[in-house]
């Protein structure tokens, strides 16, 4: 549990955030200048002017009324800034070790999770943007933090590199189970990684709740207008060269055909991106389609988001798996009489899948 009741004077307004967050990943979204980075810095202890109360896992890190202000280095909060913030004179290994206080097991576990073994003797100047972010994340994990603060860790990366880092963020979430606040401008990332969302505007909470439930909010509807991506951390199963496709396994265990990517070896971690607008919905199992991928799903929620209706669908065979977001026109939703609890079929063309 994370208890926040934070106030911080900023240039044009006063940040004032009060909330109680459960474990898991909380996405923090909002327009530029909304106070997202300032909130993370206040929690990390990097803003001495911050007042109020911060409690993480029962440990009081800030309580102005009681005169408690734990210094940043003693808060056991892992902070990963957008620019990675690595020490340029240290190797990747020594960057990860920094702050671990001799905890060799934590260092080795973080290195294994982020698959850094082949990078350990290199310095930051020789690393790609994605590699730097993996080292920065491993450094934060090696301190065994009670909370992770991730400030747009993918924002400085191109689309391809973002896709390669997402599986590692998913792995950290699932294997380490460290509560995290994740700042992002990408709605697809927030939906893929988080179980809760805070929407900030001018230093105040505009809305909070489950990410899908907030899709209809004005702020999130605007952010997702260019398109809403389904993002899945997946693994390459193999290649059908003659058929021109690569088969990847989704978290649900289902296989999905994508355009041939023979350069990827079986077992490789990849990220799949499918626009919610590119998924076709059918009430009956479709026949005679060119689309190679058909999934039976159950509609879990329907939300009006902007001009569209957005469906949240869970794989019928395994309800705990990450689900699909589908966007249709309200007239299509009405014609198909789509409702919560229905079993429907989703069809996805191979060429509608982006593999990174």
N, C-alpha and C positions, 0 to 999 in steps of 0.2 A: 504494500500500500504506500502511495506517495501523497502526502498532504502538503498542499501549497496554499499559502496566503501571503503573496509577495507584492510589495509596492516598490517602484523604482522610478525616480524622476528622469525623464528623457527630454530631448531637445524641444519637441513640440507637444508633448502630452505626458501623462503619468501612467506608466505600466501598472496595472492593478489586476492580478490574477489570483482567484481563489477557487480551488477545486480539490477533489479527492479522486485519485487515479488508482485503478487496480494494477495487478502485475501485467506482464505482456508488453506489447509495443503500442505506444500512443503516438499517432501521427499529429504533428503540429503544422497547421496550414494557415494561410492568410496572405493578403497582398504584401508586396514589398513595403517595409517600414511599419509593419503591424506590431513588431516587438518580439518576433519569434526568437531571434538570436539573443536579444537582451534577456529574455526569460531563461534561456539555457545558461547564459553566463551568470545570472543571479543565483540559479540553483547550484552551479559549480563553485560559487564563492568568488567569482572573478569581478563582481560589481560590489565594492565596499559600501556603496550608497544604498544598497537594497535593504529594505526593512520588512519585518513581518515574521513569518514562520515557515520553515521547511523541515519536514519530517520524512525520512526514507526508511522503510522497513523497521519502524519503531525507533530509529535513531534521530534525535533532534540535531539538525545541522545549523539551523538558524532560529533563534527566538529572541527578537529584539526586546520584548518586554522583560525577559529574564537575563538579558545581557549575554546570551549565547551566540557566538558567531564563529563556528569552526573554520579554521583556515582551509584554503582549497586543497592543499596537499594531504590534509587529514580527513577529508570528506569521503574518500573512497568512491568518488564519482568519476567515471571514465568519460572524457570529453574528446570527441573527434570533430575538429573543425573542417570547413569546406576545403581548405588548402592543405590538409593532412598535418601540417605543423611538425614535420620530422626534423631532427637535428642533422644538419648537412654533413657534419664531420664524423658522424657515427655510421657504422654499418647497419644494415637492416636488423641483424641479430641484436646489436647493442641498443638500437632504438626500441626493440621489443622488450629487452631486459630493463630498460630505464623505468624506474618506479616500481619494479616488481619486488624489490627488497629481498632479493635472493631466493624467491619462490620459483625454483627451477621447474617444478611440475606445472605450474600455471603458465610459465613461458613456453614450455614444450607443447602443452595442450593448445595454447593460442596459435603457435606456429603450425601445428597439425591441422587445426580447424580451418585456417586461412591458406593452407598449402603453400607455405613460404620456404620450404626447405632449399630450393634451388636459388633463392634470392638472398640468403642470409649474409653472404660476404660482400654484397654490393652496397654502395652508398646511394643516397636518395637521388643524386644528380643522374644516375644511370638507370633509374626506374621509370616505368611509364606511370601515367596518372592513376590508372587502376591499381598498379602494384603498390604505389605509395599509399593509397587509401587502405589497401589490405594490411600493410605494415602498421599504419596508424591505428587501425581497428584492433590488430593483434596486441599492440602496445597497451591499448585501453583495457583489453580483456585480461592481460597478464597481471594487472593489479588486483584482480578479483573484485571488480567494482560492485557495489550494491545497486548502482544505477548507471546506465549508459546514456549519454547525451550525444546525439548524432545530428550535426548541423549541416544539412544538405550535402551529405558525403558524395553524392553522385552528380551534383550540379555542374562541376567543372569538367566533367568527362563527356566525350562524344557518345552518341547513341550506342555504338558498338561496345564501348567500354562499360557503359552503364549496365548493359545486358549481362556482361560477364561478371560484374560485381554482385548483382542481385542474388544469385544462388548462394554466395558467401554470407550475405546478410540474413538470408533465410536460414542457413545452417547455424549461424550464431544465435538467432532467435530460438530455434528448436533444440539445439544441443546445450547451450549455456543457460537459457531461460532467465536471463538477466533482464529486469524491467528496463525499458528504454523509452526515451522521448526522441522522435525522429522528425526533424524538420524537412519538409519537402514542398515543392510546388507541383509535383506530378501526382494527379489523382490516382492513376493506375498503380504507382508505387505504394501509395497509402493504402489502397484496397488490398494489395498483395501482401503487405507486411504487417499491417496493424489490426488490432481488435477494437481500438477506440481512437477517436479523433477530437482534437481541439481546433476550432476555427477562431483565430484572433483578428481583431480589427482595431487599430489605434489603441493598442495596449489593453483591450478588454476582450473577454470571451464572448464572441458573437453566437456560438453554438458549440455544443459538445454531445458526443454520443457514439453509437456504432457507425463506422464509416458509411455503410450503405444507407443508413437512415438519414444521413445528412446530405445525400446527393440532391435532394430537392431544395436544399437551402440556397438562397440567392448566390452566396459566395462560391459554393462548390459547383453549382450549376454553371456559373460563368467560367470557372476554371476548367470544367470538363467540356465546354462547348466545342473546342477543336476536335474532340474525339476522346473516347474512353477506352483505354487499353486493358484487356485481360493479360496479366503477366504471370507466367508460371515458371518456377525453377524446375527444370526437367533434366533428363539424361538421355544421351544417344543410345538407342538399342542396336541399330545397324543400318545398312544401306541396301536399297534395291536399285542397283545401277541401271538395269534394263528398264525398270519401271519409272526411273527418274525421280525417286523419292528417298528421303531418309526417314526412318521411323524413330520417334522419340517417345519416351515413357513419361506421362504426366504423374504428378504426386498420387493420383487415384489409382495408378497402375495401368490405366488405359494407354494404348498406343495411339499416336497421332502421326499422320503422314505430312511431311513438309517437303519443300523443294530440295532436290538432292544437294547435300553438303558433304561430299565424300572426303573432304579434308579433315573432318572431325572424326576422331577415333571412337569406337564403341566405349561407353562408360563416361564420355566427356560430359561435364556439367554445362548446360546451356540455359538460356532464358528464351521463352516463347512469348511473343506478343501478338495478340489477335484483337483487332478493334471490335468493340461491342456492336458497332454498327454493321459489321461484316458477317455476323452470325445469323443464320436463317432458323426460324422456329417452325416446327410442324406439329400438329396434334396427333398425327399417325406416323408410324415408321415410314420414312420416305423411300420410294423405289425409283430406280432408273435415273439417279442423279449423278452428275459428274463429280460432285463433291466427295472426296475420299473419306472424310471424317464425319461420322454420325454418332451422337452420344444421347443416351437416354438420361434425362435429368428430371428433378422435381423442382417446381417453382416454390421458392421459399419466401419471396417478397416481391412486391410490385411497387414502384415509386414513379411519380411524375417528376421528371427532371428537365426543366426548360420546355421545349416543344415536344420532347419525346417521352415515352414510357420506358423505364429501365427495369429489367427483371433480374433478380438474383436467383441463380439456379444451382442446385447441388447434384453431383453425380448420384444417380439412383442406387448404384451398387455400393457406394461408400460415402455416407452422408458427412463424415468428418473431413473429407478432402476439400481442398480449396475449390470454390465453385466458379461458375461462369457468370459474367455480366453480359446482358443482351439488351440492345436498344432497338425498339420498334416504334412505329408511329402509334399514337393512341387509337387511330382508326383500325390498324391491324390488330392491336390488342383486343379491341372490342369485337372485331369480326371473328377472331379465334376464341373469344370468350376466355381469355387467359386469366387465371386466378391462382391464388396461393393454394398449395397442396396438389395441384395438377401434375401429372406426368406428361412431359412433352419430349420432343426430339430436336436436338440442335445439329445443324449441318454446317460444316466449315470447309471451304475449299483449301486445298494445300497451299495455293498461292496467296491465300489471305493470311497465312502464318509468317511472321517475321522471326527468324532465328538468329540469335546473337550470342 
